Amino acid sequence: MNGVEVLDVAPDSAAETAGLHIGHVITVVGGRHIRSTEDLADVLAQNGPGTRINVAYLFKTNLGWMPSQTVVVLTNR
């Protein structure tokens, strides 16, 4: 599986507000496929605080991995 697994979500963070949880696997951010933490860092560095960015991710259910998406509003934390 390609993507970056969410290992931690800080309280009151942009990720928490957007509904991301530990164990989710981020696959696309802002239209760019994410295959490594470097890919994710590059996309986030190109967008400043206040930017709304679409995030696609996978989450595990009893039926297997399911896709979902959310919008994250970046902050400067």
C-alpha angles and dihedrals in degrees: 000000000000122000143066121284117226106238099174139011117201117223114261091009127141088252093053092046089052091052100251115153139190108281097031113127115220110217106165131023121182091346094307121117112240116216101154143017087258090059090050093047091049093053093046092047090055091057125062134213114298093031115135109218131181115236124193118197144165126235129189121244135166086271094052132259114349127193124234139157140210141176118249122199105209120230132190096247 
